[in-house]
Amino acid sequence: MQSLGDSAYTKLRKIAADRDITVQELIRAIVIPDWLKMDEKHNGGDSSSSERHRKRISRSRTRSQTLSIAAMPKPKKKQ
């Protein structure tokens, strides 16, 4: 998730209006694919580093154990 400042959003809204699309459509169809292409060129077309990162994260998620906790009623005090 990304947050935009007012000036960036205003620019995107104008570009989207010029193309007769919404800002969300502009981001999904134009901005993100262009950003991915630029990132790929910057990293020399090597997507293996991001692939290794995804694998490392997925492995760490499978290793983390979740504990099941049963809700037990409190014992009643004897009077």
N, C-alpha and C positions, 0 to 999 in steps of 0.2 A: 504494500500500500504506500502510496506517495502523497504527500501534501504539497500543494502549490501556493505560492504567494499570490497576492492580488494582481501584480503586474504580469506574472507568467500566465495566470488564468485569463487575464484580459487579452493577452496576445493569442493564446490558444483559441479563445472564443471568437476572435476576429478571423483567424485562419479558418476555423471550422465554418463560420458563417459564409466566408468567401467560397467555400467548397460545397455549401448547402448540406452540411452534415452536423451532427452534434459534437460537442467536445469529447465525449466518451468514445464516439466512433473514430474521431481523429486520433485519439491516443491509442486505441486498439489497432487501427488499420494502418496508421502512418508512423506515429512517434515510436512505438515499441519496436516494430520491425526495423526501422532505421537505426534505432539505438543498438539493437542486437547486431546489425550488420557492421556498425562502427566499432562495437566492442570486439567482434570477431577479427576485424582488420587490425585493431590495436593489439590484440593478443596473437597475431600472426596466424590466425585461422585455427589455433589450437584450442579446441573445446574440451580437451581431455582434462584440463585443470578443473573446470566446473563439473565435469562428469565425476572426477575423483572426489570432489567436495560433496556431491549429492550422494555418492556411495558411502562416504564416511559418515554422513549424517544419518542415512538410513540404517547403517550398522549400529550406530550408537543408540538409536531409538529401539532397536530390537533387543539390545543388551540391557536397557533399563527395565527393571522389574517394577510391576505395580503391586501394591499390597492390597489385599481385600480386607476390609474392616467391617465386621458385623456390628450392627447397632444392638447393644444389649441394654435391657431396661435396668435401671438402678435398683438395687435390692432395697426392700422396704425395711425401715428401722423397726426393731422390736421394741414394744413399749412395756 
